[in-house]
Amino acid sequence: MQWSDGAIEFGPSPDGPWISPGDAAARSEPNGLRFAKVDTRGLAPAYGEVQTFFLPVVSGQSKASTSAQAIAGPSGIAVSPLGLCVMNPDSKRDRHGELEEYGFRRGISYDLMQLNPDA
């Protein structure tokens, strides 16, 4: 697939206003651009062509053109993390074969209020 910068735009909200990657890079303060929109109409037209099965019966055309859009960004839920877990180096993660993932051990319940009693 040949990527085209015309397929992506950036904006401060899911509703835009949308600006191109070049304009986003040229901004002195791009921090407000928290959403990205990808539209396949900005790619080569061949990527949107699909072979149809029943359409030739009705219209005589064997191909149709399609496109799609997707918007990515932070979710609308305003919740902060409840706790952060510090990763230990590999040498300190050996708990006699017990699995430790992202600093947490399976089967252990954690009281987030007691994780750092000295703080």
Backbone as CSV, one residue per row, in Angstrom:
resi,resn,N_x,N_y,N_z,CA_x,CA_y,CA_z,C_x,C_y,C_z
1,MET,0.838,-1.177,0.000,0.000,0.000,0.000,0.879,1.235,0.000
2,GLN,0.555,2.175,-0.823,1.285,3.446,-0.899,0.536,4.485,-0.076
3,TRP,1.149,4.957,1.019,0.496,5.906,1.905,0.522,7.302,1.296
4,SER,-0.496,8.089,1.594,-0.579,9.481,1.161,-0.955,10.334,2.352
5,ASP,-0.249,11.452,2.553,-0.564,12.348,3.662,-1.936,12.995,3.506
6,GLY,-2.518,12.920,2.317,-3.855,13.462,2.105,-4.929,12.658,2.813
7,ALA,-4.576,11.499,3.335,-5.561,10.636,4.002,-5.674,10.908,5.493
8,ILE,-4.801,11.735,6.049,-4.828,11.977,7.496,-4.870,13.466,7.776
9,GLU,-5.617,13.814,8.811,-5.701,15.201,9.265,-5.746,15.206,10.787
10,PHE,-5.430,16.348,11.369,-5.368,16.483,12.817,-6.267,17.620,13.275
11,GLY,-6.836,17.479,14.479,-7.716,18.514,14.998,-7.775,18.522,16.509
12,PRO,-8.334,19.601,17.086,-8.414,19.720,18.542,-9.597,18.979,19.158
13,SER,-10.569,18.572,18.339,-11.744,17.859,18.842,-12.189,16.852,17.783
14,PRO,-13.079,15.925,18.130,-13.540,14.956,17.131,-14.326,15.600,15.990
15,ASP,-14.752,16.837,16.179,-15.492,17.552,15.142,-14.608,18.478,14.317
16,GLY,-13.316,18.532,14.589,-12.410,19.401,13.852,-12.247,20.734,14.557
17,PRO,-11.822,21.770,13.881,-11.470,21.827,12.469,-10.208,21.025,12.186
18,TRP,-10.155,20.426,10.994,-9.075,19.523,10.612,-8.017,20.258,9.809
19,ILE,-6.748,19.942,10.101,-5.638,20.531,9.345,-4.727,19.418,8.854
20,SER,-3.982,19.701,7.810,-3.101,18.711,7.179,-1.880,18.432,8.048
21,PRO,-1.166,17.323,7.768,0.043,17.024,8.545,1.107,18.117,8.414
22,GLY,1.236,18.695,7.222,2.216,19.771,7.028,1.893,20.985,7.868
23,ASP,0.607,21.375,7.897,0.202,22.518,8.718,0.351,22.207,10.204
24,ALA,0.072,20.974,10.592,0.226,20.584,11.998,1.694,20.641,12.414
25,ALA,2.587,20.194,11.546,4.016,20.214,11.866,4.555,21.639,11.914
26,ALA,3.952,22.548,11.143,4.432,23.929,11.094,3.923,24.772,12.260
27,ARG,2.940,24.271,12.993,2.402,25.035,14.118,3.429,25.164,15.219
28,SER,3.464,26.322,15.847,4.410,26.517,16.948,3.932,25.820,18.216
29,GLU,2.623,25.580,18.328,2.052,24.932,19.505,1.094,23.822,19.072
30,PRO,1.625,22.641,18.661,0.744,21.561,18.187,0.111,20.744,19.297
31,ASN,0.324,21.116,20.561,-0.188,20.315,21.673,-1.703,20.203,21.681
32,GLY,-2.427,21.164,21.137,-3.873,21.122,21.154,-4.478,20.153,20.156
33,LEU,-3.667,19.599,19.274,-4.160,18.661,18.265,-4.166,17.266,18.867
34,ARG,-5.297,16.881,19.433,-5.387,15.617,20.158,-6.108,14.530,19.385
35,PHE,-6.638,14.840,18.210,-7.405,13.875,17.437,-6.819,13.739,16.041
36,ALA,-6.895,12.530,15.504,-6.441,12.256,14.136,-7.600,11.628,13.373
37,LYS,-7.782,12.084,12.150,-8.845,11.540,11.296,-8.197,10.957,10.040
38,VAL,-8.519,9.718,9.751,-8.042,9.064,8.532,-9.243,8.855,7.627
39,ASP,-9.114,9.297,6.388,-10.164,9.154,5.384,-9.545,8.476,4.171
40,THR,-10.056,7.313,3.798,-9.456,6.559,2.697,-9.650,7.233,1.343
41,ARG,-10.515,8.258,1.272,-10.638,9.000,0.007,-9.365,9.755,-0.326
42,GLY,-8.477,9.955,0.653,-7.206,10.620,0.414,-6.146,9.702,-0.155
43,LEU,-6.433,8.422,-0.276,-5.501,7.456,-0.860,-5.788,7.307,-2.353
44,ALA,-4.987,6.532,-3.037,-5.198,6.288,-4.466,-6.582,5.669,-4.682
45,PRO,-7.304,6.076,-5.720,-8.660,5.566,-5.957,-8.744,4.040,-6.066
46,ALA,-7.681,3.399,-6.491,-7.703,1.942,-6.643,-7.937,1.225,-5.313
47,TYR,-7.562,1.847,-4.170,-7.763,1.208,-2.870,-9.240,1.130,-2.496
48,GLY,-10.074,1.986,-3.079,-11.486,1.981,-2.758,-12.357,1.209,-3.733
49,GLU,-11.762,0.664,-4.783,-12.544,-0.084,-5.766,-12.816,-1.499,-5.281
50,VAL,-14.066,-1.912,-5.411,-14.442,-3.279,-5.058,-15.171,-3.913,-6.234
51,GLN,-14.938,-5.176,-6.407,-15.621,-5.946,-7.446,-17.006,-6.325,-6.923
52,THR,-18.024,-6.014,-7.674,-19.384,-6.303,-7.220,-19.906,-7.575,-7.869
53,PHE,-20.900,-8.162,-7.237,-21.454,-9.407,-7.746,-22.825,-9.183,-8.388
54,PHE,-23.721,-8.475,-7.688,-25.072,-8.274,-8.201,-25.242,-6.954,-8.957
55,LEU,-24.374,-5.981,-8.750,-24.522,-4.673,-9.376,-24.553,-4.725,-10.900
56,PRO,-23.787,-5.583,-11.573,-23.856,-5.619,-13.033,-25.245,-5.979,-13.564
57,VAL,-26.027,-6.721,-12.788,-27.372,-7.090,-13.221,-28.256,-5.846,-13.300
58,VAL,-28.100,-4.929,-12.336,-28.945,-3.747,-12.261,-28.408,-2.593,-13.105
59,SER,-27.099,-2.320,-12.984,-26.557,-1.117,-13.611,-25.566,-1.379,-14.739
60,GLY,-25.105,-2.602,-14.877,-24.107,-2.895,-15.901,-22.680,-2.613,-15.458
61,GLN,-22.500,-2.077,-14.237,-21.154,-1.799,-13.736,-20.682,-2.960,-12.867
62,SER,-19.414,-3.326,-13.031,-18.886,-4.444,-12.250,-18.020,-3.983,-11.082
63,LYS,-17.777,-2.677,-10.969,-16.966,-2.149,-9.874,-17.706,-0.998,-9.204
64,ALA,-17.466,-0.856,-7.908,-18.015,0.263,-7.149,-16.888,0.884,-6.338
65,SER,-17.056,2.133,-5.995,-16.052,2.849,-5.214,-16.556,3.006,-3.781
66,THR,-15.689,2.716,-2.804,-16.039,2.842,-1.390,-14.992,3.674,-0.667
67,SER,-15.343,4.145,0.510,-14.390,4.862,1.355,-14.836,4.720,2.811
68,ALA,-13.938,5.052,3.711,-14.247,4.969,5.141,-13.469,6.047,5.883
69,GLN,-13.994,6.441,7.038,-13.338,7.411,7.911,-13.218,6.829,9.307
70,ALA,-12.155,7.202,9.991,-11.985,6.819,11.398,-11.340,7.991,12.127
71,ILE,-11.811,8.260,13.345,-11.259,9.332,14.164,-10.731,8.703,15.445
72,ALA,-9.489,9.031,15.775,-8.866,8.498,16.989,-8.468,9.654,17.893
73,GLY,-8.614,9.441,19.189,-8.230,10.450,20.162,-8.591,9.985,21.547
74,PRO,-8.386,10.840,22.534,-8.708,10.446,23.903,-10.207,10.253,24.065
75,SER,-10.579,9.346,24.940,-11.999,9.078,25.165,-12.629,10.205,25.966
76,GLY,-13.932,10.214,26.019,-14.652,11.266,26.704,-14.782,11.064,28.196
77,ILE,-14.226,9.994,28.731,-14.335,9.734,30.163,-13.209,10.475,30.878
78,ALA,-13.566,11.360,31.778,-12.567,12.169,32.481,-12.191,11.494,33.797
79,VAL,-11.447,10.403,33.713,-11.017,9.660,34.897,-9.498,9.587,34.882
80,SER,-8.889,9.894,35.990,-7.439,9.785,36.111,-7.066,8.368,36.519
81,PRO,-5.830,7.964,36.250,-5.412,6.638,36.707,-5.502,6.529,38.233
82,LEU,-5.926,5.375,38.704,-6.039,5.161,40.139,-4.700,4.835,40.771
83,GLY,-3.803,4.282,40.018,-2.499,3.926,40.540,-1.531,3.655,39.412
84,LEU,-0.281,3.862,39.661,0.761,3.577,38.678,1.688,2.544,39.275
85,CYS,2.135,1.617,38.469,2.994,0.550,38.956,4.367,0.688,38.331
86,VAL,5.388,0.701,39.144,6.754,0.834,38.663,7.274,-0.544,38.278
87,MET,7.896,-0.633,37.118,8.439,-1.910,36.649,9.790,-2.164,37.304
88,ASN,9.977,-3.365,37.795,11.258,-3.779,38.360,12.150,-4.295,37.241
89,PRO,13.465,-4.209,37.418,14.353,-4.845,36.436,14.136,-6.360,36.427
90,ASP,14.508,-7.012,35.347,14.286,-8.452,35.207,14.830,-9.252,36.386
91,SER,15.970,-8.842,36.939,16.582,-9.603,38.029,15.710,-9.586,39.291
92,LYS,14.890,-8.548,39.491,14.049,-8.466,40.682,12.641,-8.986,40.446
93,ARG,12.324,-9.387,39.196,10.984,-9.895,38.909,10.873,-11.399,39.106
94,ASP,11.969,-12.065,39.434,11.935,-13.513,39.627,11.321,-13.819,40.992
95,ARG,10.105,-14.323,40.982,9.412,-14.679,42.221,9.205,-16.189,42.237
96,HIS,10.299,-16.913,42.027,10.295,-18.375,42.021,9.330,-18.919,40.977
97,GLY,9.355,-18.343,39.790,8.520,-18.820,38.693,7.133,-18.220,38.635
98,GLU,6.770,-17.373,39.594,5.455,-16.743,39.601,5.416,-15.645,38.538
99,LEU,4.324,-15.567,37.814,4.182,-14.601,36.733,3.929,-13.203,37.284
100,GLU,4.727,-12.245,36.839,4.530,-10.843,37.182,4.379,-10.066,35.883
101,GLU,3.252,-9.369,35.739,2.992,-8.602,34.526,2.790,-7.137,34.881
102,TYR,3.550,-6.264,34.231,3.448,-4.826,34.447,3.558,-4.463,35.925
103,GLY,4.364,-5.202,36.639,4.592,-4.916,38.041,3.594,-5.528,38.998
104,PHE,2.542,-6.140,38.498,1.531,-6.755,39.345,1.663,-8.273,39.296
105,ARG,1.363,-8.927,40.409,1.402,-10.379,40.495,-0.013,-10.912,40.417
106,ARG,-0.201,-11.964,39.653,-1.525,-12.577,39.537,-1.934,-13.197,40.854
107,GLY,-3.231,-13.068,41.164,-3.766,-13.671,42.374,-3.549,-12.852,43.625
108,ILE,-2.939,-11.687,43.523,-2.690,-10.823,44.674,-3.649,-9.639,44.596
109,SER,-4.333,-9.337,45.676,-5.177,-8.141,45.692,-4.352,-6.989,46.251
110,TYR,-4.541,-5.814,45.680,-3.772,-4.645,46.073,-4.707,-3.588,46.642
111,ASP,-4.359,-3.034,47.779,-5.073,-1.910,48.364,-4.310,-0.663,47.921
112,LEU,-4.874,0.084,46.980,-4.169,1.226,46.412,-3.843,2.292,47.457
113,MET,-4.597,2.336,48.543,-4.329,3.315,49.599,-3.123,2.915,50.442
114,GLN,-2.721,1.638,50.363,-1.610,1.164,51.184,-0.368,0.825,50.364
115,LEU,-0.346,1.167,49.085,0.815,0.833,48.254,2.059,1.566,48.673
116,ASN,1.910,2.792,49.139,3.062,3.568,49.560,2.733,4.235,50.907
117,PRO,2.806,3.496,51.984,2.402,4.041,53.293,3.332,5.159,53.784
118,ASP,4.546,5.280,53.230,5.489,6.306,53.683,5.236,7.667,53.043
119,ALA,4.399,7.715,52.033,4.194,8.989,51.305,3.244,9.890,52.029
